[in-house]
Amino acid sequence: MELLDNHINYVEFKAKNLEKVKQFYTRCFNWTFKDYGPDYTAFSESGLHGGFEKTENEVVNGVLIVLYHRDLNLIKDLIVASGGSISKDIFSFPGGRRFHFIDPSQNELAVWSDK
């Protein structure tokens, strides 16, 4: 799969019980899962790659849309210059780096890169 700048690339949900959510989506939709430690599991076979992050907090709107961009610093600066704000600065994770931002309507999204 070719990674394209500015495209939605990943969707991330919150879950209080990863085992329960994996069983549900496997049984109902035949999704497959790969665990990345005790607090994260990624899914495939859904039409769009994504994952579930374990949380102890109440899940209100538990979805995070993740965009791709090869140059995190460039797109981060553009987001801030265009009226967005950074809610979680650039950090590393298995497979790449990412940051979270808040758009002018207070939606939180993320941008990741494998570069």
Secondary structure, DSSP 8 states (H G I E B T S, - for coil): ----TTSEEEEEEEES-HHHHHHHHHHHH--EEEE-STTEEEEESSSS-EEEEE-SS--SS-EEEEEE-S-HHHHHHHHHHTT-EEEEEEEEETTEEEEEEE-TTS-EEEEEE--
